[in-house]
Amino acid sequence: MKTRKHTNILWKTIFSIVIILSTNAILMACHNKNMEDEGPQKNVLISLQPFDNFTQKEAESLQKDLEKNLSPLIGDIGVQIEVLPNKPLSDDLKNDTKSRYRADKIINSLEKNANKKNIIIGLTHHDVSITYKGHQDWGVLGLSRHSKKACVVSTFRLRNHKDLWKLTTHEFIHTYFKYAHCPEDNNTCIMKDAKGHADFSNKSTLCKTCKENIIKAQ
């Protein structure tokens, strides 16, 4: 009887430990999920993914421009930038007429390897399009999706390729901070809605409102 009693106590103790460990695991998983839902994480890796004839050299030049200009704009979140090996764009990512690449399809192809701490930015010289305002294939400079952790930029419509870092910064801020366009519609603000105009020459910084909003989001 004494042995049976000790055995029962032992099993009850083990059961209690299992319950406690399981509860802690569930709470930790919920905590991590909430942390992910809270927004931007510190120490983000930006992976630049050049496609087709967008060369490694061009991607490395963009990397240098971003390393010089990005952090002063968005604050101290700990940004590291890398250049991935060049990849071909599949014809499956084109529109129905095979005349342009679909920006949303490119993002979906990148999304599987992206997360809150690793934003992937596709780089292309090809024309890219989206469905917009009743147009099936509306040509765009780039695209980001707030629900995704990847974005794409295209030089095809960019007037001056020296402004590529500005366009890339624009799409990164959309993606990483889930931030919309400049609420002030400031002509010098990088986050101003292009509204079909591919000129970033006058955009060199963030306006005061966008700067404050992005800092608050960190």
Helices and strands as residue ranges (DSSP letters): H 2-37, E 44-50, H 56-74, E 79-83, G 91-93, E 101-102, H 103-111, E 118-124, E 128-132, E 135-140, E 142-144, E 150-154, G 161-163, H 164-177, H 208-216
